[in-house]
Amino acid sequence: MNRSLMHAAVVLWTAASLVVAPVFAQTQQDQAQIRIMPGQLADPRQDQQSQSEQTPPPTAQSQPQTPPAQTEQASAPSTTAGPVTPKRLPIGGRDYSRGKSIFPNPFAPYGPINVEQPNLANTPKIDQLMQDGKLMLSLDDAISLALENNLDIRVQRYNVWIIDTQLLKAKAGGIPQPASAQQVVLGLPPAVSFDPVLTSGINWSRSQTPVNQIFTSGFGAATAEEFIFYSANYNFGYTQGFHTGTAISVQWQNNRGSTNSPGYLFNPFVQSTLSIGISQPLLNGCCRLPNTRFIIEAKNSQKVAAAQFQQAVIADITTTSDDYWELVYDRQNIQVEQQAVSVSQKLYDDNKKQLEIGTMAPLDVITAESQLASDKQALVAAQTAMLLQEAKLLYDITKNPLAQNLASIEIVPTTPIQSPQVVENVALNDLMTEAWQKRPEMTQARLTLENDKIEVKVTKNGLLPSLTIFGQYQGIGLAGDQTFIESQTPTGFEADLTAPIVNAAGNLTNPALYESTPTGYNTVTEIQKSGLGTALNNMINASSPTYVAGLNFSMPIRNRSAQADSARAMLSERQEEVSYRQLQNQVFVGVRQTQVALAQDRAQVTAAGEARKLAQQTLDAEQKKYQLGSSNSYTVVLRARDLTVAQANELRAEVNLIEAMIAFNQAMGRTLEANDITLADAIRGKVSRAPNIPGALDADDAPPSPDSWEPGKK
């Protein structure tokens, strides 16, 4: 018995090692994946260094050729080294790439993952920024509110969560494939499922079959005319696949049956069967890459989604900043138009008085009145543009612009106009290197190319024939009620008259003695009972073992389907290499355009400032001449109109310069750092720096309001 228990322990330990060891190794690998939680950002330099250590140098065939003209300007980064790949960041809340754990609640994985309802109410910060019924808004506050409330950013967060679920599904296994014949024989799963699967089946049956042959299952001519069989089955199974392509199956089958047939040695009987099967592909489907391709590609897709989220945040911050400065322009343009109306009104009033005393012709009064009407019309247009711009900015910084506290709200920008620092003189090579590293579009293209390279390797493996090694062990235990004959005593004899007359020595005797046969027996039987315990013991101690091992080989003739898959994968890779270079060139054009626009707008500001000064001097001189009687009202009106146009042009040039700097930062991928925002801030939807709440600064420290803008003052 001790030997049987030891044998049983060895078998159970072997089966457990087949299950636990690969699971432990797989878990260790998953834990080795570096994941950055909210508030923790990866060091780009460290990430770039690790990639340079792990990524082999690109070959000449896989590296796109650099045009000679561009080689003189800048050396484009390779598609393999590429820009720095950001680590995948959980976009707030739950990480949907991790399923529910079975600890401490073993039933948790069988319930849905909770997805919170979106909060579509504006954040409380809007109320904090209100003062006297006005929304006192700085540029930093506008960007902060956009991160908290902008719906486009929140929609992009859902895209990242959806990619998380795809990774969770990829971790469970690859795309199902048809089961091979050997998998059917061994009971192995048709697809590599990395999640263990426990199966069980319980059934009962009773069958009653009429007997048409006296030799069926030991039935005699005088026995029952029907064969009755009772059966109960209790079966359990465990199947799992692993990243190496290995698949295992453990089946434990238990059957209890009874019948009215005398041909069974055990009746009722219990039979237990333990089957352990394992298979490993050696060519097609072998090793880690073909079986983990979807996991690797899903992780790359996570990084792509994070880059897309970063790109969306940059675009929304750029839009919010542009709309903010357009509102600043509209409000200050109203001041310019109001000044023009004041000048025209004063000229009209003065001319009207002179007409009343008879020192001026009526035509001069009509000219001044016409100019006043035109200036009032321009003022109304400027006020209308401001109201429309306020609506656009509210759309950028709120979830619900129709909230009750925002009804007819006036937005007062508090950030003054300041000329950006000179950056357009930086060497183009340095700008391109930085842009290729920081632009999220470049990261997306590089990761897409990495996925294409994975597909090339996997489809190359798919060209190989299928060679699978497999093995199976099966142990069977049988027990039940078994009947033994203890003794038989004759109860009577019958003489055989046809037999020769012999004595005990075999000689003829006289008188005649005849041989006789017993006419009946007194039988003493013993029933030996055994049950499930005996069957399990026989199953484990390998009293009736079965061993199966072999190789399965399959080779499709011509192999056209695999060739098509391989060719398509390589074509997609080559196409993506060309697209990557095309994107590099597009980034180059965008950076160069914004650099030139920044230089031109800076020159426009200088020229517009000089034009405004000259227009002011010209108007002052014309007004003095008019007061001395050497000019007329029409000329003064023209000079006033020129000054208004010059002031508006200067204001427009200054706002254009700021917006050109915003576009330059977007083209360089600097938008987040230029606004002192980390990606973690964008993920959380909340900027970590303190908000600019009205009244929080002292009067001496508070920045001047853009509404106090005067031409020529910064």
Beta strands, then each sheet from edge to edge (+ up, - down):
strand 1: 130-131
strand 2: 134-137
strand 3: 197-210
strand 4: 226-241
strand 5: 247-259
strand 6: 269-281
strand 7: 410-413
strand 8: 466-480
strand 9: 482-495
strand 10: 516-528
strand 11: 545-554
sheet 1: 1+ 2- 7-
sheet 2: 3+ 4- 5+ 6- 8+ 11-
sheet 3: 9+ 10-
end
